[in-house]
Amino acid sequence: MTALDHVLIVEDEEKIAQILVDFFALEGFKTKVIHTGDAVIEDVQQHPPLAIILDRMLPGIDGLTLCKQIRRFSQVPILLLTARVDEIDRLIGLEAGADDYICKPFSAREVVARVQTILRRVAPKPHEQDNKSILTFEHIQLDIAKFRCTCHDSEIDLTPVEFRLLATIMSKPGVVYTREQLMASGYQDGRVVSSRTIDSHMKNLRHKLTVNNYQCPIQAVYGVGYKLAQQ
């Protein structure tokens, strides 16, 4: 496999993995399957995929740990497969860096559709390809065209959802954005997510943007949403 030409499926159950391979093939996607967690990081670094389907429960390194490790060096879209249906477990997956999640048992067709939606969302739009817009607030800088975030000159790895949420509140510092508005900007496919999901993403952003004793300027406005506030 060459870089960015395939979807990586990390699933220890061979039957499930093969079903996903077959459905992705129907939509024209190349795939690669890894059945254990131990081989994933090296493979992603050497052969970056278009997206990763990542089972939470794996032999070797588990899916949540892999998700966190991948986020240290890549913003590749990650769809987490989980047998756990509790909201707190899904939030833990998002906090680990997953872009989306789907609970087992699932429809393979839905998994493919979710990945297609994520890829459309992160692909540069025609009018964005020549967009050189750079958003700056205090020590934070977002290069929209290059999908690049820096804070105190340190590069910050953000997921696509985190990037869009930060771009939204940086576009108008001081303006309070409701959780509903942030849902719409973060999940542009119209998907309905809970307010706790937005809170989870904002918690991740605050953590990532706390660099060199710089306190992240994202502030929660009780009962409403979030804003950027000068220190």
C-alpha positions in Angstrom: 0.0 0.0 0.0 1.1 3.5 -0.7 0.3 6.6 1.3 -3.2 7.9 1.4 -4.6 5.3 -1.0 -6.4 3.0 1.4 -8.6 2.6 4.5 -6.9 0.8 7.3 -9.2 -1.7 9.2 -7.9 -2.7 12.6 -10.2 -5.5 13.7 -9.3 -8.8 15.4 -12.4 -10.7 14.3 -11.6 -11.9 10.8 -15.2 -12.3 9.7 -16.1 -8.7 10.6 -12.9 -7.4 9.0 -13.7 -9.3 5.8 -17.2 -8.0 5.7 -15.9 -4.4 5.9 -13.3 -5.1 3.2 -16.0 -6.3 0.9 -18.3 -3.3 1.5 -15.5 -0.8 1.1 -14.5 -2.6 -2.2 -18.0 -2.1 -3.5 -17.5 1.7 -3.1 -14.1 1.6 -4.8 -11.9 1.8 -1.7 -8.7 -0.2 -1.2 -8.3 -1.6 2.2 -5.7 -3.1 4.5 -6.4 -5.2 7.5 -4.4 -5.5 10.8 -5.7 -8.0 13.4 -3.6 -6.9 16.4 -2.8 -3.6 18.0 0.9 -4.0 18.2 1.6 -3.5 14.4 -0.6 -0.4 13.9 1.6 2.5 14.8 4.5 1.5 12.6 2.2 0.8 9.7 0.3 4.1 10.0 3.7 6.0 10.1 5.1 4.1 7.1 1.9 3.9 5.0 -0.5 6.7 6.1 -4.1 5.7 5.3 -7.0 7.8 4.2 -8.9 6.8 7.3 -8.7 4.2 10.1 -11.5 1.8 11.3 -10.3 1.0 14.8 -11.8 -1.6 17.1 -11.7 -0.6 20.7 -10.9 -4.1 22.1 -7.8 -5.5 20.4 -5.2 -8.0 21.4 -1.9 -6.3 22.2 -2.4 -2.5 22.3 -6.1 -1.6 22.8 -7.9 0.8 20.5 -8.1 3.8 22.9 -4.4 3.7 23.5 -3.7 3.4 19.8 -6.0 6.4 19.1 -4.1 8.5 21.6 -0.7 7.5 20.1 -1.8 8.1 16.5 -3.0 11.6 17.5 0.5 12.5 18.6 1.7 12.5 15.0 -1.4 12.4 12.6 -4.8 13.9 12.1 -6.0 10.9 10.0 -9.7 10.4 10.4 -10.5 7.6 13.0 -13.8 5.8 13.3 -13.9 3.8 16.6 -15.8 0.5 16.7 -17.1 -0.3 20.2 -19.3 -2.9 21.8 -20.0 -0.5 24.7 -23.2 1.6 24.3 -22.9 3.8 27.4 -22.5 7.5 26.5 -19.5 7.8 28.8 -17.7 5.1 26.9 -18.3 7.0 23.6 -17.1 10.2 25.1 -13.9 8.5 26.3 -13.4 7.5 22.7 -13.8 11.1 21.4 -11.5 12.4 24.1 -8.9 9.9 22.9 -9.0 11.6 19.5 -11.6 9.6 17.5 -13.6 11.6 14.9 -16.6 9.3 15.2 -17.8 6.1 16.7 -20.2 3.3 15.9 -21.5 0.6 18.2 -21.5 -3.1 17.6 -23.4 -4.8 16.1 -23.3 -2.4 13.2 -24.2 -2.2 9.5 -21.1 -2.4 7.3 -22.9 -0.2 4.9 -23.2 2.5 7.6 -19.5 2.2 8.5 -18.6 2.9 4.9 -21.1 5.8 4.8 -19.7 7.3 8.0 -16.1 7.1 6.5 -17.3 8.7 3.3 -18.9 11.5 5.2 -15.8 12.1 7.3 -13.6 12.2 4.2 -15.9 14.7 2.5 -15.9 16.8 5.6 -12.1 17.0 5.8 -11.4 17.4 2.1 -10.6 20.9 1.0 -13.5 22.6 -0.7 -12.9 24.1 -4.1 -13.2 27.6 -2.8 -10.8 26.7 0.1 -8.0 25.4 -2.0 -6.7 28.9 -2.7 -7.8 30.3 0.6 -4.8 31.7 2.5 -6.8 32.8 5.5 -4.9 32.7 8.7 -6.7 33.1 12.0 -4.7 34.5 15.0 -5.6 35.0 18.6 -2.9 35.8 21.2 -0.4 32.9 20.8 -2.7 30.7 18.7 -2.6 30.6 14.9 -4.7 28.6 12.5 -3.8 28.2 8.9 -7.1 27.2 7.3 -5.7 26.2 3.9 -2.9 24.1 5.3 -5.0 22.6 8.2 -2.3 23.7 10.6 -2.5 24.9 14.2 0.4 26.4 16.2 0.5 27.7 19.7 3.6 29.5 21.0 5.2 28.4 17.7 4.6 24.7 18.6 2.6 22.7 16.2 -0.6 21.3 17.7 -2.2 18.2 16.3 -6.0 18.6 16.1 -8.7 16.3 14.8 -10.8 17.6 12.0 -13.7 18.3 14.4 -11.4 20.1 16.9 -10.0 22.2 14.0 -13.4 23.3 12.9 -14.6 24.1 16.4 -11.5 26.2 17.1 -11.8 28.0 13.7 -15.4 28.8 14.6 -14.6 30.5 17.9 -11.5 32.1 16.6 -13.4 33.7 13.8 -15.1 36.1 16.3 -13.2 36.3 19.6 -15.4 37.3 22.5 -18.6 36.1 20.8 -20.4 33.3 22.7 -21.2 30.3 20.5 -23.9 28.0 21.7 -23.4 24.2 21.8 -25.9 23.9 19.0 -23.9 26.3 16.8 -20.8 24.4 17.6 -22.4 21.1 16.8 -23.4 22.5 13.4 -19.8 23.7 12.6 -18.1 20.7 14.0 -20.3 18.1 12.4 -21.2 19.5 9.1 -23.2 16.4 8.0 -26.1 17.5 10.2 -25.5 14.7 12.6 -27.1 15.2 16.1 -24.6 14.8 18.9 -25.1 15.5 22.6 -23.9 18.7 24.3 -21.5 16.5 26.3 -19.8 15.6 23.1 -19.0 19.2 22.4 -17.8 19.6 26.0 -15.5 16.7 25.5 -14.0 18.2 22.3 -13.5 21.6 24.1 -11.8 19.8 27.0 -9.4 18.3 24.5 -8.8 21.7 22.9 -8.1 23.3 26.2 -5.6 20.6 27.1 -3.8 20.8 23.7 -3.6 24.6 23.7 -2.1 24.8 27.2 1.6 25.2 26.1 4.5 26.8 27.9 2.4 27.9 30.8 0.0 29.6 28.4 -3.5 29.3 29.6 -5.9 28.3 26.8 -8.3 31.2 26.3 -11.4 29.0 25.6 -13.9 29.8 28.2 -17.2 28.0 29.0 -20.2 30.2 29.5 -22.5 28.5 31.9 -25.7 27.2 30.4 -24.8 28.6 27.0 -21.6 27.5 25.3 -18.1 28.7 24.7 -16.1 31.8 23.7 -12.5 33.0 23.3 -11.6 35.5 26.0 -8.3 37.5 26.3 -6.2 36.6 29.4 
